[in-house]
Amino acid sequence: MKIRVITILLAIILAAIPYLPVVAEDDGNGTTTITMNTEAVMGVSLDQAEWRVEGEEDVSLNTTYKTDLPASWCTITNTGNTNVTIFIKGDDAKWVSDPSKKWTLSSTGNNGKNIYALWYHIKGDTADSYTLVSKDLASMKWTRDAELLNLAKHSDTQQFGLKLLTPTQFIGGRTMEAQITISAVAA
């Protein structure tokens, strides 16, 4: 039994040798070549964690609200070292005191009784162009040319804003919270 275990461990160690991150080789003429393999790291960060509709204590029925800076409210930063495509996903808005009570996120952009809509707008896109946020994970795209939103290298940034359309009917006096998720996939 011990021989098999040792053999398996040696095979794993030998198989791992070509994948070492740094390999130095002397060519016999006094020249050393160093080969380095790097690991792709993906990551994004947001400079905003929360949006509260400002100017009113409570939101009104069937009313549109935009972030204070319609296209530059939030900055997405590539914190990794590889080109990434940005994705967005929304969710139902839930009452803080009882999450079973909710507003459903519209998949059409139309609002209704306890149905709200949410859009995003990328800075530098066509004026006042907004793209609907849905419960399905979707790539963020420019409306002007339908190109994917990519952040090519570390520290690349892009800004966006949000627009909210409240339901046509809802019970007042509740604090509702909705989450959007911004994620990255290697481009």
FENGICOR-V933232 format. One line per field, one symbol per residue. psi: psi as a letter, one per 30 degrees, with the letter a starting at -180 (. if undefined). A space follows every 50 residues. Layout:
psi: ???
This chain:
psi: eeeeeeeeeeeeeeffefgkfkkkkkgfggkkkkkkklkkkkkllkfkfk kkklfkekllkhkkkllejefgekkkkjfaglkkkklkkalkkkkefiff klkkkkfffklajgkllkllkkkflkkgkkkkklfkkkkklkfeggkkjk jflkgklkllllkkjllfklklgkjkkkkkkklkkk.
